Amino acid sequence: MHERTANLLGAASLAVTDVVLAGVPDTAGVSPSGAAALIVLAHDPELGVTELGRRVGLSQSAAARMVDGLQAAGLVERLPAAGRVVRVRPTPAGRAAARAMLAARDAPLARVLAGLDDGEREMLAALLGKLLGRLYDEIGDADVMCRLCDRTCCTDGAVCPVGEADRRARGAT
């Protein structure tokens, strides 16, 4: 029984990922990591290139190349260096692209959830919150886990399960 549940979760996870990422290149003409970078910067502007790379799962050199591409597309700009740290912030076009990508992400997810009634959605939300807390224990990095999240959606009138797990791990309540 548990093996089947794990298999179903794995298949659903990959299918949802495929559905979510399918529209990213069409929305802003960027890679999935470029999309994640824009969404991260929309929430937390003026990150250093190295930190931005860490949050989207790229090495410093790969992050620098990604930022080069985003800058060439007019989606981010580099700020004057403060010591060795080169900070990046989204341009107005980059912020608009991040909003468009979040909207493009929401549409297929809404279609996936359309087959569930309100009670089933509430039950799924509770189960996903529990799973995300457990995944945080595995991954240990809220910034990485939430790199494609619409953060206001998870915090307006609710408690983000990843943020809650992060606070618990850091000893804060």
RODO-2510 file (C-alpha; in nm, 4 decimals, decimal comma):
residues 173
     n   res          X          Y          Z
     1     m     0,0000     0,0000     0,0000
     2     h     0,2697     0,2496     0,0960
     3     e     0,4738     0,1694    -0,2140
     4     r     0,1726     0,2513    -0,4308
     5     t     0,1167     0,5799    -0,2459
     6     a     0,4822     0,6732    -0,2925
     7     n     0,4619     0,5825    -0,6601
     8     l     0,1454     0,7880    -0,7075
     9     l     0,3056     1,0831    -0,5286
    10     g     0,6132     1,0560    -0,7501
    11     a     0,4086     1,0417    -1,0687
    12     a     0,1855     1,3299    -0,9586
    13     s     0,4884     1,5393    -0,8550
    14     l     0,6553     1,4980    -1,1931
    15     a     0,3329     1,5599    -1,3840
    16     v     0,2578     1,8767    -1,1870
    17     t     0,6162     1,9958    -1,2420
    18     d     0,5853     1,9329    -1,6157
    19     v     0,2540     2,1192    -1,6317
    20     v     0,3873     2,4143    -1,4307
    21     l     0,7139     2,4476    -1,6221
    22     a     0,5592     2,3967    -1,9674
    23     g     0,4496     2,7593    -1,9975
    24     v     0,7634     2,9228    -1,8562
    25     p     0,9622     2,9622    -2,1802
    26     d     0,6559     3,0940    -2,3640
    27     t     0,5719     3,3459    -2,0919
    28     a     0,9034     3,5297    -2,0681
    29     g     1,1388     3,3508    -2,3042
    30     v     1,3608     3,2370    -2,0169
    31     s     1,4766     2,9028    -1,8812
    32     p     1,3150     2,7478    -1,5731
    33     s     1,6081     2,8741    -1,3629
    34     g     1,5732     3,2189    -1,5183
    35     a     1,2040     3,2115    -1,4304
    36     a     1,2835     3,1088    -1,0735
    37     a     1,5430     3,3879    -1,0523
    38     l     1,2912     3,6505    -1,1626
    39     i     1,0320     3,5255    -0,9156
    40     v     1,2894     3,5193    -0,6347
    41     l     1,4032     3,8725    -0,7227
    42     a     1,0445     3,9981    -0,7385
    43     h     1,0068     3,8913    -0,3758
    44     d     1,3588     3,9700    -0,2581
    45     p     1,5177     4,2317    -0,4883
    46     e     1,8838     4,3194    -0,4883
    47     l     2,0290     3,9778    -0,4075
    48     g     2,3894     3,9017    -0,4843
    49     v     2,4522     3,6811    -0,7876
    50     t     2,5951     3,4012    -0,5716
    51     e     2,2952     3,4035    -0,3345
    52     l     2,0544     3,4164    -0,6267
    53     g     2,2289     3,1160    -0,7789
    54     r     2,2076     2,9267    -0,4512
    55     r     1,8348     2,9884    -0,4302
    56     v     1,7705     2,8606    -0,7824
    57     g     2,0162     2,5723    -0,7607
    58     l     2,3011     2,7060    -0,9745
    59     s     2,6730     2,7430    -0,9161
    60     q     2,8124     3,0950    -0,8995
    61     s     2,9465     3,0759    -1,2551
    62     a     2,6207     2,9353    -1,3939
    63     a     2,4273     3,2034    -1,2025
    64     a     2,6501     3,4747    -1,3518
    65     r     2,5790     3,3411    -1,7033
    66     m     2,2063     3,3275    -1,6265
    67     v     2,2158     3,6880    -1,5007
    68     d     2,4029     3,7868    -1,8197
    69     g     2,1160     3,6436    -2,0240
    70     l     1,8477     3,8059    -1,8102
    71     q     2,0315     4,1382    -1,8305
    72     a     2,0656     4,1109    -2,2089
    73     a     1,6893     4,0505    -2,2252
    74     g     1,6298     4,3667    -2,0180
    75     l     1,4800     4,1728    -1,7258
    76     v     1,7436     4,2476    -1,4585
    77     e     2,0140     4,5009    -1,3955
    78     r     2,3374     4,4738    -1,2043
    79     l     2,3952     4,7311    -0,9344
    80     p     2,7323     4,8877    -0,8587
    81     a     2,9437     4,6322    -0,6744
    82     a     2,9687     4,6568    -0,2989
    83     g     3,3042     4,4931    -0,2415
    84     r     3,2989     4,1545    -0,4105
    85     v     2,9204     4,1216    -0,4062
    86     v     2,7450     4,2030    -0,7319
    87     r     2,3780     4,2654    -0,6622
    88     v     2,1015     4,2163    -0,9140
    89     r     1,7534     4,3630    -0,9222
    90     p     1,4645     4,3119    -1,1598
    91     t     1,3765     4,5853    -1,4046
    92     p     1,0109     4,6836    -1,4470
    93     a     1,0022     4,4365    -1,7385
    94     g     1,1511     4,1694    -1,5095
    95     r     0,8891     4,2322    -1,2411
    96     a     0,6154     4,2149    -1,5056
    97     a     0,7643     3,8892    -1,6387
    98     a     0,7651     3,7422    -1,2862
    99     r     0,3970     3,8335    -1,2426
   100     a     0,3176     3,6823    -1,5837
   101     m     0,5036     3,3613    -1,4974
   102     l     0,3170     3,3256    -1,1686
   103     a    -0,0111     3,3746    -1,3550
   104     a     0,0987     3,1192    -1,6167
   105     r     0,1849     2,8787    -1,3344
   106     d    -0,1536     2,9280    -1,1701
   107     a    -0,3647     2,8434    -1,4759
   108     p    -0,2548     2,4794    -1,5177
   109     l    -0,2627     2,4253    -1,1414
   110     a    -0,6201     2,5547    -1,1314
   111     r    -0,7104     2,3069    -1,4075
   112     v    -0,5512     2,0223    -1,2099
   113     l    -0,7440     2,1188    -0,8962
   114     a    -1,0737     2,1713    -1,0817
   115     g    -1,1640     1,8059    -1,0309
   116     l    -1,1712     1,8482    -0,6532
   117     d    -1,4584     1,9885    -0,4506
   118     d    -1,3998     2,2446    -0,1720
   119     g    -1,3673     1,9803     0,1011
   120     e    -1,1188     1,7806    -0,1022
   121     r    -0,9156     2,0963    -0,1689
   122     e    -0,9047     2,1736     0,2038
   123     m    -0,7963     1,8165     0,2779
   124     l    -0,5303     1,8320     0,0061
   125     a    -0,4045     2,1658     0,1398
   126     a    -0,3671     2,0153     0,4881
   127     l    -0,1844     1,7102     0,3522
   128     l     0,0422     1,9221     0,1337
   129     g     0,1248     2,1432     0,4308
   130     k     0,2263     1,8368     0,6273
   131     l     0,4325     1,7006     0,3354
   132     l     0,6032     2,0371     0,2847
   133     g     0,7022     2,0455     0,6506
   134     r     0,8576     1,7010     0,6100
   135     l     1,0271     1,8033     0,2862
   136     y     1,1743     2,1024     0,4654
   137     d     1,3339     1,8572     0,7096
   138     e     1,4955     1,6864     0,4076
   139     i     1,5938     1,9971     0,2119
   140     g     1,6463     2,2459     0,4937
   141     d     1,6158     2,5591     0,2824
   142     a     1,2919     2,7543     0,2531
   143     d     1,4366     2,9858    -0,0135
   144     v     1,5134     2,6915    -0,2415
   145     m     1,1807     2,5200    -0,1795
   146     c     0,9781     2,8351    -0,2463
   147     r     1,1709     2,9626    -0,5479
   148     l     0,8636     2,9419    -0,7735
   149     c     0,6063     3,0309    -0,5080
   150     d     0,3605     3,3152    -0,5086
   151     r     0,4540     3,4039    -0,1527
   152     t     0,1628     3,6381    -0,0863
   153     c    -0,0780     3,3577    -0,1764
   154     c     0,0675     3,1403     0,0999
   155     t     0,0858     3,4079     0,3691
   156     d    -0,2276     3,6216     0,3274
   157     g    -0,4666     3,4834     0,5853
   158     a    -0,2665     3,1620     0,6260
   159     v     0,0586     3,0274     0,7650
   160     c     0,3105     2,9069     0,5109
   161     p     0,4045     2,5504     0,6085
   162     v     0,7582     2,5913     0,4735
   163     g     0,8101     2,9168     0,6617
   164     e     0,6690     2,7549     0,9748
   165     a     0,9102     2,4609     0,9400
   166     d     1,1970     2,7041     0,8836
   167     r     1,1103     2,9022     1,1975
   168     r     1,0787     2,5809     1,3977
   169     a     1,4186     2,4583     1,2739
   170     r     1,5789     2,7900     1,3704
   171     g     1,4250     2,7773     1,7173
   172     a     1,1943     3,0751     1,6549
   173     t     0,8212     3,0558     1,7148
***
